[in-house]
Amino acid sequence: MESTYCYAITAVQGYLLGSCPTGYLVAKACGVDIRKCGSGNIGATNVLRVLGKKKGYLVFLLDVLKGFVAVRLGFELAVIAPRAQPDLTSIIAGLACILGHTFPIWLHFRGGKGVATSAGVLLGLMPVAVLSVFTIWLALFKMTRYVSLASIIAAATLPIFVVVYLHFDLVAGRALLPFSVLIAGVVIWRHRSNMRRLLQGTEGRFGKTP
């Protein structure tokens, strides 16, 4: 298989995997259209608020799994395309998966905000990033009880962590830096409505009706 075809196939499979609307499907199985409840988002946080912890955690785990599987499939596709670079195929797969989750074709390109899926992608690419970014997210969430604020700032710190990891050879591949910037950009951009509400003081804290 030519490397160009491999990259194209990787992008398509990553997007299709990411675009599987897990939050929508889990809620639909419970007789609920999650797009018409709570914040209207199909992500794990809204599912948790509307349907409870069990369903919310299930959606979170499934969204993480999507990102992880997409990256691993990217690595495997590179095996059958000797000229393809495994690091590049995995990055393409991960980015496509995040975009698929954020803009799923099945729901008119209105998907989740990409936090859980990004975590799964990072878990597949550089597990050390998951621990660092999650620590930031958890600390901010505990202090503020704002899921959105914790997610925005944690995403913004990702490129900084990657610079440090690369400097100390904790991760390999210079392409990881621009990739981390893209991930952070997508996540932050998807939270732009949350940022407006945070500035206006109308953003709902976790545990309270948004």
Secondary structure as the mmCIF struct_conf table of DSSP 4:
data_model
#
loop_
_struct_conf.conf_type_id
_struct_conf.id
_struct_conf.beg_label_comp_id
_struct_conf.beg_label_asym_id
_struct_conf.beg_label_seq_id
_struct_conf.end_label_comp_id
_struct_conf.end_label_asym_id
_struct_conf.end_label_seq_id
HELX_RH_AL_P HELX_RH_AL_P1 SER A 3 GLY A 18
TURN_TY1_P TURN_TY1_P1 SER A 19 SER A 19
BEND BEND1 CYS A 20 CYS A 20
HELX_RH_AL_P HELX_RH_AL_P2 THR A 22 ALA A 29
TURN_TY1_P TURN_TY1_P2 CYS A 30 GLY A 31
HELX_RH_3T_P HELX_RH_3T_P1 ILE A 34 LYS A 36
BEND BEND2 CYS A 37 CYS A 37
TURN_TY1_P TURN_TY1_P3 GLY A 38 SER A 39
BEND BEND3 GLY A 40 GLY A 40
BEND BEND4 GLY A 43 GLY A 43
HELX_RH_AL_P HELX_RH_AL_P3 ALA A 44 LEU A 51
HELX_RH_AL_P HELX_RH_AL_P4 LYS A 53 VAL A 79
TURN_TY1_P TURN_TY1_P4 ILE A 80 ILE A 80
TURN_TY1_P TURN_TY1_P5 PRO A 82 ARG A 83
BEND BEND5 ALA A 84 ALA A 84
HELX_RH_AL_P HELX_RH_AL_P5 PRO A 86 THR A 102
BEND BEND6 PHE A 103 PHE A 103
HELX_RH_3T_P HELX_RH_3T_P2 ILE A 105 LEU A 107
TURN_TY1_P TURN_TY1_P6 HIS A 108 PHE A 109
BEND BEND7 GLY A 114 GLY A 114
HELX_RH_AL_P HELX_RH_AL_P6 VAL A 115 LEU A 125
HELX_RH_AL_P HELX_RH_AL_P7 PRO A 127 THR A 144
HELX_RH_AL_P HELX_RH_AL_P8 VAL A 147 HIS A 167
TURN_TY1_P TURN_TY1_P7 PHE A 168 ASP A 169
BEND BEND8 LEU A 170 VAL A 171
TURN_TY1_P TURN_TY1_P8 ARG A 174 ALA A 175
HELX_RH_AL_P HELX_RH_AL_P9 LEU A 176 ARG A 190
TURN_TY1_P TURN_TY1_P9 HIS A 191 HIS A 191
HELX_RH_AL_P HELX_RH_AL_P10 ARG A 192 GLN A 200
TURN_TY1_P TURN_TY1_P10 GLY A 201 GLY A 201
HELX_LH_PP_P HELX_LH_PP_P1 GLU A 203 ARG A 205
TURN_TY1_P TURN_TY1_P11 PHE A 206 GLY A 207
BEND BEND9 LYS A 208 LYS A 208
#
